[in-house]
C-alpha cells in the first residue's frame, strides 16, 4: 500500500552520476508521494549503457522539477499516467542527449489532471 510523505521533500544543488534511475519517487511501483521539489540538480548517465535509463521517475502530485540538467538518459522525466500527476510543474530544465525528455508511461490512460511544462531546453544528439 502506498504511503504519503509526512512533510515536504526538497532535493537541491546536487549531482548524481551513473545511476540507471537518478531519482525514483515511485515507492517501488506505488504512487502517493506529494509536495516534492527537485531544484538545480545535475543528473548524468554514460551513453550507450544498454539498459533502460530514467533520470527522474516522478509519479507524484503537487511537486516541482526546476532548473535541472539531465544528460545521457533514455527518459528524462518519466510520469506514470495511471497515478495522479495533479498540479506538478516542470520549468527551466535542460535535456542533453536524452531520447525522450518527457515520457508518459501508460499513455493510453486519459488523465484530466493538469500538467504544466515550461519551455525546456532540449539539445539534440547529432550523429
Secondary structure, DSSP 8 states (H G I E B T S, - for coil): -----SS-EEEEEEEEES-SEEEE-STTT----B-EEEEEEEEE--TT-SS--EEEE---BS-EEES-EEES-SEEEEEETTS--TTEEEES-EEES-SEEEEEETTTS---S-EEE---EEE----
